[in-house]
């Protein structure tokens, strides 16, 4: 055999041994993507038979032969409920975004930027007042300035009839001073939350929209290591959650 023939045979062997594992990976990924879109299509149409057939096809494509892997029967009613719940949740989140934007504009119009804070997370709007804005030190009696601030907040809350409002009182980790009429921070935070609730009711807020919770020094915003941080941890929050039926 000549040298040219030896070289030609070597080339054929080299080509035969060229790794092509990536083709297998590409085929698997393509199959998974196709199966994923088939499942999405079948679920969106709420066709139980189509969904079951798609599930079986995907299982077969992935080589699933284990008889212990089964799918519980899914009724059309169950699928409808799940889809409707998802739609309601998305609608609530959208409505809460709108209310949050309205509140930010309201705060700016009233000149309360830097006094009242607000956040939006997972469909819940949290409005925070520093305790010093509403109450004197070591007291659960609203100040005149605190009542004025709450009247301003009431102007906004009364227009959002679809919101439940949980009033939450917080303290720092320092216990009440010697001679205080309060037993502990649980009592301080609870009485402050109740005082705010009662005042809002006196202004005309529907009682069934309001709850009051005292959380003492739980959930601090900052470490209780400086006077400034302690003052910020002492606060009253208004957590707004939208009613499902609204």
HELIX and SHEET records of a PDB file:
HELIX    1   1 UNK A    3  UNK A   16  1                                  14    
HELIX    2   2 UNK A   21  UNK A   44  1                                  24    
HELIX    3   3 UNK A   48  UNK A   61  1                                  14    
HELIX    4   4 UNK A   76  UNK A  109  1                                  34    
HELIX    5   5 UNK A  131  UNK A  134  1                                   4    
HELIX    6   6 UNK A  144  UNK A  157  1                                  14    
HELIX    7   7 UNK A  185  UNK A  203  1                                  19    
HELIX    8   8 UNK A  207  UNK A  209  5                                   3    
HELIX    9   9 UNK A  227  UNK A  233  1                                   7    
SHEET    1   A 5 UNK A 116  UNK A 121  0                                        
SHEET    2   A 5 UNK A 124  UNK A 130 -1                                        
SHEET    3   A 5 UNK A 235  UNK A 242 -1                                        
SHEET    4   A 5 UNK A 163  UNK A 170 -1                                        
SHEET    5   A 5 UNK A 210  UNK A 214  1                                        
END                                                                             
